[in-house]
């Protein structure tokens, strides 16, 4: 260990805690740590500008508001103050790595981040305009998104709660995968 991990920022205890918490191998944590340093630019945290580098190779052209919403969701704990620390960065990378289900990066966690990104007003529900605005990033038909919303709004409240959204994601895997690709760049 030692030498290549002596860069400022991540203490051995933080590294070990992330390995244990997320059940990562030495090689996996090393790769994530290198990426963290690339995004953190010699800081102990990743700012929004460093976070945006995650989207550089994405196949989608994400809206700025959506990238900001993902950043806010990941940097949510008040002690982070608009920064992503190493533990939160590891969680984000694992959310992006859709093939590996680990504690702290489950499918429900991905759905929660997607939900929070779509819920642009923070009301804990998704309105039809919020749903349509988001889905129109990768579904070209306004009528189809409207029909999806109506089908999804099982209680006809004109709002989608997390339970309805989760059910939608589980029964519409193709749309769910596209939402994940849009929000979580390849990690």
Buried (B, 14 or more C-beta within 10 A) or exposed (E): EEEEBEEEBBEEEBBEBBBEBBEBEEEBBBEBBEBBBEBBEEBBBBBBEBBBBBBEEBEBEBEEEBBBBBBBBBBEEEEBEEBBBBBBBBBBBBBBBBEBEBEBBEBEBBBBBBBBBBBBEEEEBBBBEBBBBBBEBEBEEEEBBBEBBEEBBEEEEEBBBBEBBBEBBEEBEEBBEBBBBBBBBEB
